[in-house]
């Protein structure tokens, strides 16, 4: 893909009892990074299906996606652009499957813990905290704003 075309990705905020489902990833640095379960849209895949797949692969949780947080545009320091579709959902059941090899651990973290990780520069992008804050502020859109055929 050309660096001038946006990458399409999905991410899901999952909250349970004041804690948020997060994945810890190794990114070739001496420290690990934290992110919502997220990833790229695969060819022929619908956006919500991609979010559910990433949740299963990265966390081994079955999640009921209830709301759309919107599309977040992020320009990386190295010139890439991401159009990240944000979702909100509820944890339904732990599936017990093996995790994607890129995932070191799955955590349920409080907002305060996420803010501390942000201060340490350990969130994958500024969108991580933005999506959580939008979810806490109930900035939701109905799922039918996404039109896919």
N, C-alpha and C positions, 0 to 999 in steps of 0.2 A: 504494500500500500504506500502510496506517495505520502511524504511527510506533510503535504498540504491538504490531504483529505482527513477528515476526523475518524478516529477509532470509535466504534460503538461499544459501550460496556453497560453492565447492569450492576447494581449493588442493592442490598436489602438490609434495612434496619429492623432488627428483631429485638423487642423489649419483653422482659419477664421480670416482674417484681423489682423494678427499678434498676435492672442490669441489662446490658446490651450484648448480644452475641457478636463476638469478634474473633478474627483469626490472626494468628501470629505467623508471619512469613519471614523467610530468610531471603535477603535481597543482595547477597554478595558483599555485605558490609560487616563490620565487627558487631553491630547491634541488629536486632530484629525489628521489623516494622509491624504495625497493627492496622487492620482494615476490616470493614464489613465484609461478609461473604460477597465476593464480586468477581467479575470476569468479563471476557469478551463474548459478544454474540457470534455464534457459529453460523456458517452458511445454511440458509433455509430455516433457521430457528426463529421462533417468535420471541418477542422481548420478555414476556412473563415466563415462558418456558425456560429461557436462558437463566433467569433469576432463580427459578426453582432447581434447575440442574446444578448451578453453582452452589446453592445452599447444601444440597445433598453431597456433592463432591468435596466441598471444603469443610463442612461441619458435621456431616452425618445426621443432620436434623431435617425432619419433614416440617415444613412451615406452610401455614395458610396465609398467602398474601392477600391483604385486605384493602390496601390503598396505594395510590401512586403519589410519590413525593415530587415528581417532576423530572425534567431533564436538566442536568447540571453540566455546564461547559467548563472544561479545565484546560488551560494552556500550560504545558510543562515548561520548566526552565530551558530544556533542550529543543523547544520548538514544536513539540507534538501537541495535537488537540484531541481531547476526548469529549464525546457526548455521552454522559453517564446517566442512564435512567435509574432513578431511585425509587425503591418500593418500601413499604412497611408491612410487616406481618407478625403473626403469632406462632410461637413454637408449639407444635402439636405432638410430636413423638421423636424420640431419639432412635435412629435407624440402625446404628451400630456398624455401618459399613466402614471400610478403610478410607482414610482421608487422602486427598490429592497429595502427592509427594512434596509439593511446594509448601504445604501447611505444616508448621512445626507443632502447633497446639491450638486448641479452641478454648476461648475464655468467655465468661459472663462478667462484664466490667461495668462499674458505675460511671456516671457522668464525671464525677470527680477524678476517677482513675484515668479516664480518657483525656481529661484536661491536663493531667500531670504528664501523660505520654506526649501530648501535643507540645507542652513546654520543653520536653526533652528532644523534640524533633523526631518522634518515633511513630507518628501516624503516616500512613502511606501517601496521603495527600490532604490538602485543606478541606476537601469534600467530606472526609470522614466525620469530622465534628459538625460540619454544616448540616449534613443529613440528619444526624442525631438531634441537633437543636431544632431543625424544622419539624421533625417528628414530635418532639416534646411540645412544640407550639401548635400542634395539630394542623400543620400546613399540608393538608392532604387534598388530593384531587380524586374524583371517582375513576375507577379503572377504565371506564368506557371512553375516557379522553384519548386512549391509545386506539388508533384505527389500523388494524392489520387485516389483510386478506389472505 
